[in-house]
């Protein structure tokens, strides 16, 4: 799991130096950066940045039409 998390951090770097520095406006850019990893990236962002969960959900569902992207560990926004 640690190895996978490190691999996903690479995709965050298209928009930010780290997951901690990722901005709301960059969520779509990160998620569209690798079409094969949209679901894992969405979950990774939500798990490490619950404050961006609403934006991730909107992008995944409204922009990409993907509604079944959450894992059981993914926080749901309030």
N, C-alpha and C positions, 0 to 999 in steps of 0.2 A: 504494500500500500504506500509506503514512504517513497519508493521508486516511482510509482505512478504519479504521486503528488509533485515530485520534482520534475517529471516530464511535462506535466500540465503547466507548471510555472513558466516554461519556455514560451507557451502560447500567450501568456499574459504580457510578455515582453514586447509584443507588437504594439502595445498601447501604454504600458507603464513599466517602471523598473522592477516592481514587485506587486504582489496581490494587495498589499497594504496601501499602495499608492494608486491603485486602479480607481478611476473616476466613473461616475454613472454614465457620462456621455461616451465612454469608451467600451461599455459592455457589448454593444452590438458588434463593434469592430473585432473584439476578441472572439466572440462566438462565431462570426462568419469567417474567421481566419483559417479555420480547419473544419471543413464540413464533416469529416469522419469522426470528429471528437466533440461535436456540439453538446451532446448530453453529458459526458464526463466534465467538460469545461463548465457547463451551467451549474452542475452540482458542486464542483470545486469552488467556484466563485461564491455560491450561496453558503457553503460550509465555512469558508474563510472570511467572508464579508456578508453577514446576514443583513446588513444595512442596504445591500444592493439586490436583495432577493426579489423585491417587487419589479425592479428593472429587468432582471434576468427573466422572470416569469413573463413579463410583457413582451420581451424580445422573442423568447422561445415560442410563445403561443400566438402572438399577434403577427409577428414578422415572418416566422418560419413555419407556423402551423403545427408545431410539435407540442402536443399536450401531455404526452406520457414520458416526460424527461426526468422527473423527480425520482430519487432513491428514497429509501426509508429514513436515511439520515439527513435529508435535505430540509433545512428549516423553511417553514411556510411564513411568509410575511404577514404582519398584522393588518 
